[in-house]
């Protein structure tokens, strides 16, 4: 007979088999209890998805559309401006990092940053993304005053880098969401993952559609 302390109590049995979170023995089956994630941890995770939705939603909706490709880097269809092929390629290139998520997941799952498997991938991804956005803001005068055939290509490459870094943060956040949902009560399991994607969808819709509809619909944003 052996004695095993579990969660502050002492359980004894002649034979014990550990399967996942359930300890089965000839005398008793004991369910191990795990603390659910704190509200602070959940709010932090949800904020990651909201930020992803804001940044991705805006640029995905506008980088090849009238606001950025047609208007800012215009005049659209003129020799000194952008054309349909450039705008289409810009959208495709910007979205390309999301096709790499399976490879990003392999990197995130197999390599730790500062001793953590998920946390610093999220933080590091956002630091890199914000740094690239800051670089783009510094280059705004050269984007506006330079040859738009060249400056639009540079702009798209920088934004693709931003999206790649966001993809790293997104994959790490997905893994964290899966880990958190395993700690949820059985009757609420899956709520964390569902809320994650609700936050991202709402933020994407607001950033990519609603804001543009109400604040960027004037004549100055029409094709020349």
Secondary structure by P-SEA (a helix, b strand, c coil): cbbbbcccbbbbccbbbbcccccccccbbbbbbbbcccaaaaaaaaaaaaaaaaaaaaaaaccccccccccccccccccccccaaaaaaaaaaaaccccaaaaaaaaaacccccccccaaaaaaaaaaaaaaaaaaaaaaaaaacccaaaaaaaaaaaaaaaaaaaaaaaaaaaaaaaaaaaaccccccaaaaaaaaaaaaaaaaaaacccccccccccccccc
